[in-house]
């Protein structure tokens, strides 16, 4: 991962969250989080410009939809992971989301995110979108 990219981790399973943080750091990035709640993830986005994110679909306080909406609006690439699939409303609203079914190798998720971040329109980590206007 180039230039110490900041990557948001939203995951409510502690061992998975720690593994993701370590994989991000091993790749040369900086983990933001982990957040185990949607509100916490949105709060982290307010003060921490991120270049990408790895998100669990279902957190302690609900579905990750408000965070997805924020990231899509800001043009920030992300990968979703889930043990049960996407909620129908989220799948309908965003049919082309990158979704991986758990279990996943954290290093592989980080490598996939790196590829997304290096795509034709790399994210501007200083993009200004206000997540305070999203979600619960």
PASEBA-1860 file (N, C-alpha, C; in nm, 3 decimals):
! residues 136
1> XXXXXXXX> 0.086/-0.116/0.000/0.000/0.000/0.000/0.091/0.123/0.000 ~ 0.065/0.214/-0.088/0.155/0.329/-0.105/0.117/0.444/-0.013 ~ 0.218/0.520/0.025/0.200/0.648/0.094/0.119/0.639/0.224 ~ 0.131/0.530/0.295/0.060/0.517/0.423/-0.089/0.548/0.410 ~ -0.153/0.493/0.308/-0.297/0.515/0.291/-0.373/0.477/0.417 ~ -0.468/0.561/0.453/-0.554/0.533/0.567/-0.673/0.451/0.519 ~ -0.698/0.339/0.587/-0.805/0.247/0.548/-0.899/0.228/0.667 ~ -1.027/0.258/0.646/-1.127/0.236/0.750/-1.157/0.088/0.763
9> XXXXXXXX> -1.160/0.039/0.886/-1.201/-0.098/0.915/-1.327/-0.089/0.999 ~ -1.436/-0.149/0.949/-1.561/-0.158/1.025/-1.595/-0.307/1.036 ~ -1.577/-0.360/1.155/-1.594/-0.504/1.180/-1.623/-0.524/1.327 ~ -1.729/-0.601/1.359/-1.765/-0.620/1.499/-1.712/-0.751/1.559 ~ -1.646/-0.832/1.482/-1.582/-0.953/1.535/-1.438/-0.916/1.568 ~ -1.400/-0.914/1.696/-1.268/-0.863/1.736/-1.149/-0.932/1.667 ~ -1.153/-1.062/1.651/-1.039/-1.131/1.590/-1.026/-1.097/1.442 ~ -1.140/-1.086/1.374/-1.136/-1.048/1.232/-1.087/-0.904/1.219
17> XXXXXXXX> -1.136/-0.816/1.306/-1.095/-0.676/1.302/-0.945/-0.662/1.323 ~ -0.892/-0.732/1.422/-0.748/-0.726/1.449/-0.669/-0.781/1.331 ~ -0.714/-0.889/1.271/-0.645/-0.946/1.156/-0.643/-0.848/1.039 ~ -0.755/-0.778/1.017/-0.759/-0.677/0.910/-0.663/-0.563/0.938 ~ -0.662/-0.514/1.062/-0.571/-0.405/1.099/-0.426/-0.447/1.074 ~ -0.390/-0.567/1.116/-0.253/-0.615/1.096/-0.220/-0.630/0.948 ~ -0.315/-0.679/0.869/-0.291/-0.694/0.725/-0.272/-0.559/0.658 ~ -0.349/-0.460/0.699/-0.332/-0.324/0.644/-0.195/-0.270/0.679
25> XXXXXXXX> -0.156/-0.285/0.806/-0.024/-0.237/0.849/0.088/-0.312/0.780 ~ 0.073/-0.444/0.763/0.174/-0.523/0.691/0.191/-0.476/0.548 ~ 0.082/-0.424/0.488/0.088/-0.376/0.351/0.137/-0.232/0.343 ~ 0.169/-0.172/0.458/0.221/-0.035/0.459/0.116/0.072/0.477 ~ -0.006/0.033/0.506/-0.113/0.130/0.526/-0.133/0.161/0.673 ~ -0.229/0.247/0.700/-0.266/0.285/0.835/-0.413/0.253/0.855 ~ -0.444/0.174/0.955/-0.583/0.139/0.983/-0.651/0.252/1.060 ~ -0.773/0.284/1.020/-0.859/0.376/1.092/-0.967/0.289/1.154
33> XXXXXXXX> -0.972/0.284/1.285/-1.063/0.193/1.354/-0.983/0.081/1.416 ~ -1.044/-0.028/1.440/-1.171/-0.074/1.384/-1.293/-0.017/1.456 ~ -1.399/-0.001/1.379/-1.528/0.041/1.433/-1.618/-0.081/1.439 ~ -1.686/-0.099/1.551/-1.778/-0.212/1.564/-1.924/-0.169/1.549 ~ -1.945/-0.038/1.534/-2.080/0.018/1.518/-2.083/0.113/1.398 ~ -2.198/0.124/1.335/-2.214/0.214/1.220/-2.184/0.357/1.261 ~ -2.241/0.400/1.373/-2.219/0.538/1.419/-2.070/0.566/1.442 ~ -2.001/0.470/1.499/-1.858/0.484/1.523/-1.782/0.497/1.391
41> XXXXXXXX> -1.820/0.418/1.292/-1.754/0.427/1.160/-1.776/0.564/1.098 ~ -1.899/0.614/1.107/-1.927/0.748/1.053/-1.848/0.855/1.128 ~ -1.841/0.843/1.260/-1.763/0.939/1.339/-1.615/0.935/1.300 ~ -1.561/0.816/1.277/-1.421/0.806/1.236/-1.398/0.873/1.101 ~ -1.494/0.864/1.012/-1.480/0.926/0.880/-1.477/1.078/0.888 ~ -1.541/1.136/0.990/-1.544/1.282/1.004/-1.403/1.338/1.023 ~ -1.324/1.276/1.109/-1.193/1.332/1.141/-1.075/1.262/1.075 ~ -1.102/1.163/0.991/-0.993/1.084/0.934/-1.016/1.060/0.785
49> XXXXXXXX> -0.957/1.143/0.699/-0.972/1.115/0.556/-0.916/0.976/0.525 ~ -0.992/0.896/0.454/-0.948/0.761/0.420/-0.940/0.746/0.269 ~ -0.855/0.652/0.228/-0.839/0.622/0.087/-0.918/0.499/0.047 ~ -0.966/0.423/0.146/-1.041/0.302/0.119/-1.099/0.247/0.247 ~ -1.176/0.138/0.234/-1.239/0.079/0.352/-1.268/-0.069/0.329 ~ -1.264/-0.143/0.439/-1.308/-0.282/0.441/-1.417/-0.289/0.548 ~ -1.537/-0.329/0.506/-1.654/-0.317/0.592/-1.727/-0.449/0.607 ~ -1.764/-0.481/0.730/-1.857/-0.589/0.756/-1.997/-0.532/0.728
57> XXXXXXXX> -2.083/-0.611/0.667/-2.216/-0.564/0.631/-2.303/-0.539/0.754 ~ -2.293/-0.624/0.854/-2.378/-0.612/0.973/-2.292/-0.587/1.096 ~ -2.309/-0.468/1.154/-2.236/-0.433/1.275/-2.330/-0.442/1.395 ~ -2.278/-0.413/1.512/-2.355/-0.427/1.635/-2.485/-0.347/1.630 ~ -2.480/-0.227/1.574/-2.599/-0.141/1.574/-2.675/-0.140/1.442 ~ -2.644/-0.232/1.352/-2.724/-0.240/1.230/-2.641/-0.257/1.104 ~ -2.710/-0.238/0.992/-2.648/-0.255/0.860/-2.558/-0.137/0.827 ~ -2.458/-0.164/0.747/-2.352/-0.069/0.713/-2.395/0.034/0.608
65> XXXXXXXX> -2.521/0.032/0.565/-2.569/0.115/0.456/-2.530/0.263/0.465 ~ -2.543/0.331/0.581/-2.504/0.473/0.584/-2.355/0.495/0.552 ~ -2.271/0.403/0.591/-2.128/0.415/0.561/-2.104/0.392/0.412 ~ -2.172/0.294/0.356/-2.162/0.268/0.212/-2.206/0.392/0.134 ~ -2.318/0.452/0.173/-2.367/0.572/0.105/-2.263/0.684/0.110 ~ -2.202/0.703/0.224/-2.098/0.805/0.240/-1.981/0.776/0.147 ~ -1.931/0.652/0.148/-1.814/0.617/0.068/-1.843/0.628/-0.082 ~ -1.960/0.586/-0.124/-1.998/0.598/-0.266/-2.002/0.745/-0.305
73> XXXXXXXX> -2.066/0.829/-0.223/-2.076/0.973/-0.253/-1.939/1.038/-0.260 ~ -1.846/0.991/-0.178/-1.711/1.049/-0.175/-1.619/0.987/-0.279 ~ -1.664/0.881/-0.346/-1.580/0.816/-0.446/-1.467/0.734/-0.386 ~ -1.486/0.687/-0.264/-1.383/0.611/-0.193/-1.409/0.462/-0.214 ~ -1.311/0.388/-0.266/-1.331/0.245/-0.288/-1.337/0.166/-0.157 ~ -1.412/0.057/-0.161/-1.427/-0.026/-0.042/-1.464/-0.167/-0.084 ~ -1.449/-0.259/0.011/-1.492/-0.397/-0.005/-1.580/-0.431/0.113 ~ -1.691/-0.498/0.084/-1.780/-0.546/0.189/-1.753/-0.694/0.212
81> XXXXXXXX> -1.765/-0.735/0.337/-1.761/-0.878/0.366/-1.877/-0.911/0.457 ~ -1.927/-1.032/0.440/-2.046/-1.073/0.514/-2.051/-1.224/0.527 ~ -2.114/-1.268/0.632/-2.136/-1.410/0.648/-2.272/-1.453/0.596 ~ -2.361/-1.356/0.570/-2.498/-1.391/0.533/-2.547/-1.326/0.406 ~ -2.464/-1.254/0.334/-2.507/-1.187/0.212/-2.552/-1.045/0.239 ~ -2.579/-0.974/0.130/-2.621/-0.834/0.140/-2.769/-0.823/0.173 ~ -2.804/-0.725/0.256/-2.946/-0.697/0.276/-3.008/-0.658/0.141 ~ -3.130/-0.701/0.113/-3.191/-0.674/-0.018/-3.192/-0.526/-0.057
89> XXXXXXXX> -3.222/-0.437/0.037/-3.228/-0.294/0.004/-3.091/-0.242/-0.040 ~ -2.986/-0.286/0.026/-2.851/-0.242/-0.010/-2.812/-0.299/-0.147 ~ -2.845/-0.424/-0.172/-2.815/-0.487/-0.301/-2.890/-0.418/-0.415 ~ -3.012/-0.375/-0.389/-3.091/-0.305/-0.490/-3.036/-0.166/-0.516 ~ -3.002/-0.095/-0.408/-2.952/0.042/-0.420/-2.816/0.046/-0.488 ~ -2.730/-0.052/-0.459/-2.594/-0.056/-0.513/-2.566/-0.198/-0.566 ~ -2.614/-0.230/-0.686/-2.603/-0.368/-0.736/-2.461/-0.414/-0.769 ~ -2.367/-0.322/-0.784/-2.232/-0.360/-0.827/-2.128/-0.354/-0.716
97> XXXXXXXX> -2.170/-0.364/-0.592/-2.076/-0.356/-0.481/-1.983/-0.477/-0.478 ~ -1.856/-0.455/-0.442/-1.765/-0.568/-0.424/-1.793/-0.636/-0.289 ~ -1.846/-0.757/-0.294/-1.886/-0.829/-0.173/-1.812/-0.962/-0.168 ~ -1.756/-0.991/-0.050/-1.688/-1.119/-0.028/-1.758/-1.188/0.088 ~ -1.779/-1.318/0.072/-1.844/-1.397/0.177/-1.738/-1.448/0.273 ~ -1.764/-1.430/0.403/-1.671/-1.477/0.506/-1.668/-1.629/0.507 ~ -1.557/-1.689/0.544/-1.431/-1.628/0.589/-1.345/-1.585/0.471 ~ -1.264/-1.483/0.495/-1.172/-1.429/0.395/-1.033/-1.417/0.456
105> XXXXXXXX> -0.934/-1.429/0.372/-0.798/-1.401/0.415/-0.783/-1.249/0.414 ~ -0.749/-1.192/0.528/-0.739/-1.046/0.539/-0.639/-0.989/0.439 ~ -0.525/-1.055/0.422/-0.425/-1.005/0.328/-0.482/-1.000/0.185 ~ -0.566/-1.097/0.152/-0.627/-1.097/0.018/-0.725/-0.980/0.003 ~ -0.804/-0.953/0.108/-0.895/-0.839/0.103/-0.818/-0.709/0.086 ~ -0.709/-0.695/0.158/-0.626/-0.574/0.148/-0.569/-0.562/0.006 ~ -0.522/-0.672/-0.051/-0.469/-0.669/-0.187/-0.578/-0.630/-0.288 ~ -0.699/-0.682/-0.270/-0.810/-0.646/-0.358/-0.842/-0.497/-0.345
113> XXXXXXXX> -0.842/-0.447/-0.222/-0.868/-0.305/-0.201/-0.759/-0.220/-0.266 ~ -0.635/-0.262/-0.253/-0.525/-0.190/-0.318/-0.548/-0.180/-0.468 ~ -0.593/-0.290/-0.529/-0.621/-0.290/-0.672/-0.733/-0.192/-0.706 ~ -0.837/-0.189/-0.624/-0.945/-0.093/-0.646/-0.895/0.050/-0.633 ~ -0.810/0.074/-0.534/-0.758/0.208/-0.509/-0.664/0.253/-0.622 ~ -0.600/0.160/-0.689/-0.507/0.193/-0.797/-0.578/0.200/-0.931 ~ -0.710/0.183/-0.931/-0.789/0.181/-1.053/-0.777/0.310/-1.133 ~ -0.861/0.325/-1.234/-0.850/0.439/-1.325/-0.869/0.575/-1.259
121> XXXXXXXX> -0.946/0.579/-1.150/-0.969/0.705/-1.078/-0.937/0.687/-0.931 ~ -0.808/0.686/-0.894/-0.772/0.666/-0.753/-0.840/0.770/-0.665 ~ -0.876/0.731/-0.542/-0.948/0.823/-0.454/-0.860/0.938/-0.406 ~ -0.925/1.051/-0.384/-0.858/1.164/-0.321/-0.890/1.154/-0.173 ~ -0.790/1.119/-0.093/-0.813/1.096/0.050/-0.861/1.221/0.121 ~ -0.850/1.336/0.057/-0.896/1.458/0.122/-1.037/1.496/0.077 ~ -1.104/1.406/0.005/-1.240/1.434/-0.041/-1.325/1.477/0.078 ~ -1.405/1.578/0.055/-1.483/1.632/0.165/-1.631/1.600/0.147
129> XXXXXXXX> -1.678/1.504/0.221/-1.819/1.471/0.227/-1.850/1.461/0.375 ~ -1.965/1.509/0.415/-1.998/1.513/0.556/-2.080/1.391/0.597 ~ -2.018/1.291/0.664/-2.094/1.174/0.706/-2.194/1.205/0.817 ~ -2.186/1.321/0.876/-2.280/1.355/0.982/-2.421/1.363/0.928 ~ -2.433/1.380/0.795/-2.564/1.387/0.733/-2.618/1.250/0.693 ~ -2.543/1.142/0.722/-2.583/1.007/0.684/-2.624/0.927/0.806 ~ -2.717/0.836/0.784/-2.744/0.729/0.877/-2.801/0.764/1.012 ~ -2.793/0.661/1.100/-2.860/0.673/1.230/-2.798/0.775/1.321
END
